[in-house]
Amino acid sequence: RHNIGVRVLERAAARWSVDLGPAGRARSGRGYVGLPDTGGEVVVSAPLAWMNETGPAVKALLEELAFTPDHLVVIHDDLDLELGRLRIKRNGGSGGHNGILSILTALETDEFCRLKFGIGRPAPGEDAAEYVLSPFSPEETTLIDASLERAVLALECLVAEGVEAAMNRFNVRVGEGERDEDG
C-alpha cells in the first residue's frame, strides 16, 4: 500500500516511454506527455530514500533541474481516502504523512502539488503501520488497477491542462459526480 505512489509513477513512465535510470538518490527519466513537439515535457523521478527521508532527495532533484517547488507533483498514499480514490491538492500540511513532512521540511514551503491515492483505513484494532506496509488483497487488486490508470490520466491532465482542470475532473467520486470538499 505504501508504495502506491511509485506504482503510479512507474505506470506513467511506461505510458510516456520514460526510461527510469539511476540519477543520484533517485530513479529518473525525461519524456513527454503527448507528442514531443506538442506535449508537455516531464521529468519522472522516484527517490531511493526511506519514505521519511525523501525531502532531501526531492530538494536535490529540484536544484539539479533548476525547478522551483511549484513545478513539483508528489504522488503518495493517503489513509484518509477510501481505497482507490484520488485527490489532487495544491499546498497544505503533511496530513500526518511522514514523507510529505520530510518534503515540506526540506523545501521549506508547501508550494507543490500532491496527487493523493486512497489506500483506506485499517480495520478496527489493526495497526496502521502494519496496514500501510501490507500488500493489497486479491479483492482490492481490480479496484487498484483501475485507479492506477485513472491516476496516470490525472497526471496527464495536470501536465496538459493545469492543476485547476485536474482538480475539477479527478477530485470526484467515480460514478457519483460529487465534488470533494477541497477540490
C-alpha positions in Angstrom: 0.0 0.0 0.0 2.8 2.4 0.9 4.4 2.1 -2.5 1.3 3.1 -4.4 2.9 6.4 -5.4 5.8 4.6 -7.1 3.4 2.2 -8.8 1.6 5.2 -10.3 4.9 6.8 -11.3 6.1 3.6 -13.0 2.9 3.2 -14.9 3.1 6.8 -16.1 6.7 6.4 -17.1 5.8 3.3 -19.1 2.9 5.0 -20.8 5.1 8.1 -21.7 8.1 5.9 -22.8 10.3 7.3 -20.0 13.2 5.2 -19.0 13.8 5.4 -15.3 17.5 5.1 -14.8 19.8 5.8 -11.8 20.2 9.6 -11.1 21.8 10.5 -7.8 19.4 9.5 -5.0 16.6 8.6 -7.4 15.5 6.7 -10.5 14.7 9.4 -13.0 13.9 9.9 -16.7 12.7 12.6 -19.1 9.9 12.3 -21.6 6.7 13.9 -22.9 3.1 13.6 -22.1 1.8 13.6 -25.6 4.0 14.0 -28.7 7.5 15.6 -28.3 6.6 18.6 -30.5 3.1 19.2 -28.9 3.2 17.6 -25.5 4.4 18.7 -22.1 7.9 17.7 -21.2 8.1 15.9 -17.8 10.8 14.6 -15.5 9.6 11.4 -13.7 11.6 10.6 -10.6 11.3 8.1 -7.7 13.5 8.8 -4.7 15.6 5.9 -3.5 15.4 7.0 0.1 13.3 5.8 3.0 9.9 7.5 2.8 10.6 9.5 6.0 13.8 10.9 4.3 12.5 11.8 0.8 12.7 15.5 1.3 16.5 15.9 0.8 16.3 13.7 -2.4 13.4 15.8 -3.7 15.2 19.1 -2.9 18.4 17.8 -4.6 16.5 16.9 -7.7 14.7 20.3 -7.9 18.1 22.0 -7.5 19.7 19.9 -10.2 16.9 20.6 -12.7 16.7 24.3 -11.7 13.0 23.8 -10.9 11.0 25.5 -8.2 8.7 23.6 -5.9 5.6 24.8 -7.8 6.7 22.5 -10.7 6.6 19.5 -8.4 3.8 16.9 -8.2 4.2 14.4 -5.3 2.3 11.2 -5.6 1.6 9.5 -2.3 -0.7 7.1 -0.4 -3.4 8.5 1.9 -5.1 6.6 4.7 -7.9 9.2 4.9 -9.2 8.5 1.4 -11.2 5.4 0.6 -9.5 2.7 -1.3 -8.7 3.8 -4.9 -10.0 7.3 -4.6 -7.8 10.2 -5.9 -7.5 13.7 -4.7 -5.3 16.4 -6.2 -4.4 19.1 -3.8 -2.3 22.2 -4.0 -0.4 23.3 -0.9 -1.1 22.3 2.6 0.3 20.4 5.5 1.5 16.8 5.8 -1.8 15.3 6.9 0.3 13.0 9.2 2.2 11.6 6.2 5.9 11.5 7.2 7.1 11.5 3.6 5.2 14.7 2.9 6.5 16.2 6.2 10.1 15.4 5.1 9.5 17.2 1.7 7.8 20.2 3.5 10.8 20.4 5.8 13.5 20.1 3.2 11.8 22.6 0.7 10.7 25.0 3.5 7.5 25.5 1.5 4.2 23.8 0.8 4.0 25.3 -2.7 3.8 22.0 -4.5 1.0 19.8 -5.8 0.1 16.4 -4.5 -1.8 13.5 -6.1 -3.1 11.5 -3.2 -4.1 7.9 -3.7 -6.5 6.5 -1.2 -5.5 3.3 0.5 -8.4 3.3 3.0 -8.2 2.7 6.7 -7.2 -0.5 8.5 -9.9 -2.5 10.3 -10.6 -1.5 13.9 -7.8 -2.8 16.1 -5.4 -3.3 13.2 -2.1 -1.5 13.5 -2.0 1.4 11.0 1.8 0.9 10.3 1.3 -2.8 9.5 -1.7 -2.0 7.3 0.2 0.6 5.3 3.1 -1.8 4.8 0.8 -4.7 3.8 0.0 -5.7 0.2 -3.4 -5.2 -1.3 -5.7 -8.2 -1.0 -6.7 -10.0 -4.2 -10.2 -8.5 -3.8 -8.7 -5.0 -3.8 -6.5 -5.5 -6.8 -9.1 -4.9 -9.5 -10.1 -1.6 -8.0 -6.4 -0.6 -7.5 -5.6 -1.4 -11.2 -8.4 0.8 -12.4 -7.4 3.6 -10.0 -3.7 3.4 -11.1 -4.9 4.0 -14.7 -7.0 6.9 -13.5 -4.1 8.4 -11.6 -2.0 8.4 -14.8 -4.8 10.2 -16.6 -4.9 12.7 -13.7 -1.2 13.3 -14.1 -1.6 13.8 -17.9 -4.4 16.3 -17.2 -2.1 18.2 -14.6 0.6 18.5 -17.2 -1.6 19.4 -20.2 -4.3 21.5 -18.6 -3.1 22.5 -15.2 -4.0 21.9 -11.6 -7.4 23.5 -11.6 -8.6 21.4 -14.5 -7.2 18.3 -13.0 -8.9 19.0 -9.6 -12.2 19.6 -11.3 -12.0 16.4 -13.3 -10.5 14.0 -10.8 -11.5 15.2 -7.3 -14.8 13.4 -7.7 -16.2 10.1 -6.6 -16.1 7.9 -9.6 -19.7 7.3 -10.8 -21.2 9.8 -8.4 -20.2 13.1 -10.0 -19.8 14.6 -6.5 -17.0 17.1 -5.9 -14.7 16.8 -3.0 -14.9 19.4 -0.2 -11.5 20.8 -1.0 -11.2 20.3 -4.7 
